[in-house]
Amino acid sequence: MKKIKVGVAGYGTIGQRLADGVAMQGDMELVGVADLAPTLAIQALRERDMIGANGVKYDLYLVEGADKAQFDQLDIPVAGSFEDLIGKVDIMLDSAPGGVGAKNKVLYEKMGRKAVFQGGEKNAVADVFFHGYANYEKGLGANYLKLTSCNTTGLIRAVDALDRAVGVSKVAITIIRRVADPGDYHRGLTNALQIDKAPSHQAVDLMTIMPHVEATGILVHTPVTHGHIITVLASGRDGKKITREQALACFEAHPRIRVVSIDEGFKGNASLFKYARDLGNRRGDMYEIGLWKDSIVESGNDIMFAINIPQESVTIPETMDAIRAAMEMQPDRESGTSATNGYLGIGKFKKH
């Protein structure tokens, strides 16, 4: 079997996990990762002898502006330049800081390589604004795809599942957003909540991916680092009632949704993060969103529920889906997402 060759630009919070995700795909090969400076993530990789997930060696390439002497001083091996990496791959996963990906695209176009960009880039950078479950087929054969943000990715998973099961006409969301990733000192130390102007971009992005659903939402920044929580109020099509039983059934059937309850001990975002660590998941990551069974309630004909978004890892499966679509590895959402789930071990908990 010919494996699809993949490179990762940016070895930060998302890039590390993208590299791991590719290394776990049996039909893909991680050619290498590229970055600018010998960050703690790269120093840790060096201490592990450049071995990442699945025992795969992670070759390091340097982007323009990097000082190779800094890497030499720390005895970090360098395999070549960013252009060297691009020349060896079929597709790039770009997780560079927002705005840098658009500049990198010039190189991808020049060298005739496909790319998948993360949520921090503007939509204009890509041909397709992509989600593995909601619009996989639109990504088939596309040269440049862009993922939705972490919040939007998890939100669409739940809304798409409900929409396919019973039909959804509109949603109203409230996002309780973690203010920074762990270790992001540049955000400062705060004791405050901050509200954004409505509608939140997640609601707007959902309508871009799912134009048949009317969405609006409010976002509140909170001084925590592990996970967002989103509440969703969904209305059925043509005024049709959505029952709690219908909603619970479709959520429990979805491989990337982990239905939990407060009585089990899942009291909030920290419970899910700790559970991921107790499972032995790499970096304490969880690919599934958590959905509280206790939160699913009927409101007239509408249904309301709450989900937890593990912001550091939730987009990784959908990015693997994007590779599969762009490279036409699988022809449809069912086979594409199923392949990704199998290699990442997603959904195994449904059998326990």
Residue pairs with C-beta under 8 A, 6 or more apart in sequence:
1 27
3 27
3 28
3 29
4 27
4 28
4 29
4 90
4 91
4 323
4 327
4 329
5 28
5 29
5 31
5 88
5 89
5 90
5 91
6 22
6 28
6 29
6 30
6 31
6 89
6 90
6 91
6 92
6 93
6 323
7 30
7 31
7 32
7 33
7 34
7 61
7 85
7 86
7 88
7 89
7 91
7 92
7 93
8 15
8 18
8 19
8 22
8 30
8 32
8 33
8 34
8 92
8 93
8 95
9 15
9 33
9 34
9 63
9 82
9 85
9 92
9 93
9 94
9 95
9 96
9 101
9 104
10 34
10 35
10 94
10 95
10 96
10 97
10 100
11 19
11 33
11 34
11 35
11 39
11 41
11 42
11 45
11 60
12 35
12 39
12 41
12 95
12 97
13 181
13 312
14 95
14 118
14 312
14 315
14 316
15 33
15 35
15 93
15 95
16 41
16 283
17 283
17 285
17 312
17 313
17 316
18 93
18 95
18 316
18 319
19 30
19 33
19 52
19 53
19 58
20 52
20 53
20 54
20 282
20 316
21 53
21 316
21 317
21 319
21 320
21 344
22 28
22 29
22 30
22 93
22 320
22 323
23 30
23 52
23 53
23 54
23 56
23 58
24 53
24 54
24 343
24 344
25 320
25 323
25 339
25 340
25 343
25 344
26 343
27 329
27 339
27 343
28 320
28 323
30 52
30 56
30 58
31 59
31 85
31 88
31 89
32 58
32 59
32 60
32 61
32 79
32 85
32 88
33 58
33 59
33 60
33 61
34 60
34 61
34 62
34 63
34 82
34 85
35 42
35 60
35 62
35 63
35 66
36 62
36 63
36 65
36 66
37 66
37 67
37 70
38 70
38 71
38 74
38 76
42 60
42 76
43 74
43 76
45 52
45 58
45 60
46 74
46 75
46 76
46 77
50 57
50 58
50 59
50 60
50 77
51 57
51 58
52 58
53 282
59 77
59 79
60 71
60 76
60 77
60 78
60 79
61 78
61 79
61 80
61 81
61 82
61 84
61 85
62 68
62 71
62 78
62 80
62 81
62 82
63 81
63 82
64 81
64 82
68 78
71 77
71 78
72 78
79 85
82 107
83 107
83 111
85 92
86 92
86 107
86 108
86 111
86 113
87 111
89 113
90 113
90 114
90 327
91 113
91 114
91 115
91 116
91 323
91 326
91 327
92 104
92 108
92 113
92 114
92 115
92 116
93 115
93 116
93 319
93 323
94 101
94 104
94 105
94 115
94 116
94 117
94 118
94 121
95 101
95 118
96 104
97 120
98 120
98 121
99 120
99 121
101 115
101 117
101 118
101 120
101 121
101 125
102 121
102 122
102 125
104 115
105 115
105 117
105 125
105 144
108 114
108 115
108 144
114 142
114 143
114 144
114 326
114 327
115 143
115 144
115 145
116 130
116 144
116 145
116 146
116 147
116 319
116 322
116 323
116 326
117 125
117 126
117 144
117 145
117 146
117 147
118 146
118 147
118 315
118 319
119 146
119 147
119 148
119 149
119 150
119 152
119 153
119 315
120 149
121 146
123 129
123 146
123 208
125 144
125 146
126 142
126 144
126 145
126 146
127 142
127 143
127 144
127 145
128 135
128 138
128 139
128 142
128 144
128 145
128 146
129 145
129 146
129 148
129 205
129 208
129 209
130 136
130 138
130 139
130 142
130 145
130 146
130 147
130 148
130 318
130 321
130 322
130 325
131 147
131 148
131 153
131 156
131 160
131 209
131 318
132 317
132 318
132 320
132 321
132 322
132 325
132 333
132 336
132 337
132 340
133 156
133 157
133 160
133 161
133 256
133 318
133 321
133 333
133 337
134 156
134 160
134 209
134 210
135 209
135 210
136 321
136 325
136 332
136 333
136 336
136 337
137 325
137 332
137 333
139 145
139 321
139 322
139 325
139 326
140 325
140 326
140 328
140 331
141 325
141 326
141 328
142 325
142 326
143 326
145 322
145 325
145 326
147 153
147 315
147 318
147 319
147 322
148 156
148 205
148 209
148 315
148 318
149 201
149 202
149 205
149 315
150 228
150 309
150 310
150 311
150 312
150 314
150 315
151 175
151 177
151 202
151 228
151 230
151 309
151 311
152 201
152 202
152 205
152 206
152 209
153 309
153 314
153 315
153 318
154 228
154 230
154 289
154 307
154 309
154 314
155 173
155 202
155 206
155 230
155 232
155 307
155 309
156 206
156 209
156 210
157 254
157 256
157 257
157 289
158 232
158 251
158 254
158 257
158 289
158 291
158 305
158 307
159 168
159 171
159 206
159 210
159 213
159 232
159 234
160 210
161 250
161 251
161 253
161 254
161 257
162 168
162 234
162 242
162 247
162 250
162 251
162 303
163 210
163 213
164 250
165 246
165 249
165 250
166 236
166 240
166 242
166 246
166 247
166 250
167 236
167 237
167 238
167 240
168 213
168 234
168 235
168 236
168 237
168 242
169 212
169 213
169 214
169 235
169 236
169 237
169 238
170 213
170 214
170 215
170 234
170 235
171 203
171 206
171 213
171 214
171 215
171 216
171 217
171 232
171 233
171 234
171 235
172 215
172 216
172 217
172 232
172 233
173 200
173 202
173 203
173 215
173 216
173 217
173 218
173 230
173 231
173 232
173 233
174 217
174 218
174 219
174 220
174 230
174 231
175 200
175 202
175 217
175 218
175 219
175 220
175 228
175 229
175 230
176 220
176 222
176 228
176 229
176 230
176 231
177 219
177 220
177 221
177 222
177 228
178 222
178 224
178 225
178 226
178 227
178 228
178 269
178 311
179 187
179 190
179 194
179 221
179 222
179 223
179 224
179 225
180 186
180 187
180 225
181 225
181 311
181 312
182 225
182 226
184 225
189 223
190 223
191 223
192 223
193 220
193 221
193 222
193 223
194 220
194 221
195 218
195 219
195 220
195 221
196 218
196 219
196 220
196 221
198 216
198 217
198 218
198 219
199 215
199 216
199 217
199 218
200 217
200 218
200 219
202 217
202 219
202 230
203 215
203 216
203 217
204 215
206 213
206 215
207 213
207 214
207 215
224 269
226 269
226 270
226 273
226 310
227 269
227 270
227 272
227 273
227 308
227 309
227 310
227 311
228 269
228 308
228 309
228 311
229 268
229 269
229 306
229 307
229 308
229 309
230 306
230 307
230 309
231 295
231 304
231 305
231 306
232 304
232 305
232 306
232 307
233 299
233 302
233 303
233 304
234 242
234 302
234 303
234 304
234 305
235 242
235 301
235 302
236 242
236 301
236 302
236 303
239 301
240 301
241 298
241 300
241 301
242 298
242 301
242 302
242 303
243 298
243 303
244 296
244 297
244 298
244 303
246 303
247 296
247 303
247 305
248 259
248 293
248 296
251 257
251 259
251 291
251 296
251 305
252 259
252 350
255 288
255 337
255 341
255 346
255 347
255 350
256 287
256 288
256 289
256 317
256 341
256 346
256 347
257 288
257 289
257 291
257 307
258 272
258 286
258 288
258 289
258 290
258 291
258 349
259 291
259 292
259 293
260 266
260 272
260 290
260 291
260 292
260 293
261 292
261 293
261 294
262 292
262 294
263 294
265 271
266 272
266 275
266 290
266 292
268 308
269 308
272 286
272 290
272 308
272 310
273 284
273 286
273 310
275 286
276 284
276 285
276 286
276 310
277 284
283 312
283 313
285 310
285 312
285 313
285 316
286 310
286 313
286 314
287 310
287 313
287 314
287 316
287 317
287 344
287 346
288 310
288 346
288 347
288 349
289 307
289 308
289 309
289 310
289 314
290 307
290 308
290 310
291 305
291 306
291 307
291 308
292 305
292 306
292 307
292 308
295 304
295 305
295 306
296 303
296 304
296 305
297 303
297 304
297 305
298 304
316 344
317 337
317 340
317 341
317 344
317 346
320 340
320 343
320 344
321 333
321 336
321 337
321 340
323 329
324 330
324 336
324 339
324 340
325 336
329 336
329 339
330 336
330 338
330 339
340 346
341 347
